[in-house]
Amino acid sequence: MNAFYEQHRDEIEAILAKYPPEHKRSAMLPLLYLVQREFGGHIPPEGMRIVAEILDVSVTEVDGVVGFYTLFHDRPGGRYRIQVCTDLPCALRGAEKFLHDLEDALGIKAGETTPDGLISLEEVMCIAACDKAPVFQVQTPEGLTYHENMDLEKALALVESWRQAQASTPAAEE
Amino acid sequence: MAEHLLLRHRDIPDIHRLEVYRAHGGFEAFRQAVTGMDPDQVTAEVKKSGLRGRGGAGFPTGLKWSFMDKRNWPHYVVANADESEPGTFKDREIMERNPFQFLEGVAIAAYAVGAERAYIYLRGEFWPVARWLDEKIAEMEAAGLLGDRLFGTDYSLRIYTHLGAGAYICGEETALLESLEGKRGQPRVRPPFPPQQGLWGKPTVVNNVETLTNVPLIIQRGADWYRTIGTEQSPGPKVFSLSGRVKRPGNYELPLGTTFRELIYEHGGGIIDDRPIKAIMAAGASSSLMVATDEALDTPMDYENPQKVGGLLGSASVIVLDDTVNIAWLVKKTVHFFKHESCGKCTPCREGTYWMDKLTQRIAAGQATRADVETLYSVAQQIRGKTLCALGEFSTMAVVTGIERFRDDFDAMVQ
């Protein structure tokens, strides 16, 4: 098995243990989350090869899965991905204006990343928080958090806290 | 409703703690089922209760369980926690605030169909919810409520969470199973249905979170009691997710059969700025657009009546629209959603949503002609009935009913 497996053996075995051994392919999504975390927020071809080897499937099959799901990214983005819901119920409560204001304040459009690589702004489909719009989730390599009943001020305060955390721990990223 | 039966945390704030849940009778139903009831008796009781699937289809839950193929083992239970319909946010509240009642429902369902493994499939966005449920499952294991030889019987059960990764289609039960098998979430051809061939080709029951959360109540208090809530055809309580142009959006637990008017005006506080109500989408973005007449507002929200006024209850995700909302704009939003979420397997849906997206963008931008509206209507009609799952059909609901019932809004936007 590959070096990545050796390095993360306990975590990988804990994932595989959730499924019958003959159906280990079911570990595909959890393993991709693990690889995405370890590669800093995206899954490069090397990451797909690692998962393919662990699960005995082709790299093409892994690639097809990565491409299908929106929370997997095959190219690098910001450390923090701000994913704003602008679906119908949120749009009825001001989410589109909120996104535009956030675009202006951050100086990037939805789909872009700030030059320092800290933030990507993304427009996403419903995230099941329709009564608390405007709402966004923040996806990082480690996981995901919800931020509900947002306004521009609260969102920018959050961004500022990330900037400060980044500035105070310059070498702690990896 | 005097007492919350599903959103019990609203009456008992600490019910997410195992000792509090148990102090209020928690896991008595599961113990009672495993130690004192035959699995078929459990299924019979759920059948008798009249519980219908809360994910949207309204299919009788006990009947679904009884379809499990007893010649083919092992059996599995999968909880559908993929909650992704725009306007739906009830399952998340249940799992976050009243997790043990849901988990007890999973456990009872598993016992009823003879499953010794159950999976909870959560949408990837519910990452923190999955970690939370993992903690709760570990507490149950430590308390002897999950694991080997439960309550001194031969029955063993384990429950696992499984995270999706961002795909609306995985709420469709066969796409969910594909995803749980580590594949792209694309629907399977049915039949066979999951109780015949589901997860890894084995008989599988897939039930929605809210559906399962009803189950402990039915076993503990009995089907006859359960039937005193709601209507004859649609018994029980229901969590209605109310969103859109209302003063107090949120989840409201009410008996099935409550009217739209009571939900929107009494519980939701009425329309923002007291403006006139224009339309209602009762089942999230998949809904037809009901014209908000007095007759529609006085219609009971159950699995039968909304059809009489041009709607469907579905997952009871009630999106309220007032006179500030242009329906051509709304249709652009819903179509864009379905275009994004079409899995690409069936050509009519994949291509049809793409073209409807183009047309509705053009209409909303004021760059379309009347002929474009006719084309849009025609494309929608050509998707209907030609796809493996319901997503294709869903994508056309607001389009067709929007054009038929709110044509003026489209005409105002075209040249």
Interface residues (C-beta under 8 A of the other chain):
Chain A: K18 P20 H23 R25 S26 A27 M28 L29 P30 L32 Y33 L55 G64 V65 F68 Y69 T70 L71 F72 D87 L88 P89 A91 L92 R93 M125 C126 I127 A128 A129 C130 D131 Q137 G143 L144 T145 Y146
Chain B: E83 S84 E85 P86 G87 T88 F89 D91 R92 R123 G124 E125 F126 W127 P128 R131 Y160 H162 L163 G164 A165 G166 A167 Y168 S179 L180 E181 G182 K183 R184 G185 W200 S241 L242 S243 G244 R245 P249 G250 N251 A285 S317 I319 L321 V325 L330 K333 T334 F337 H340 E341 C343
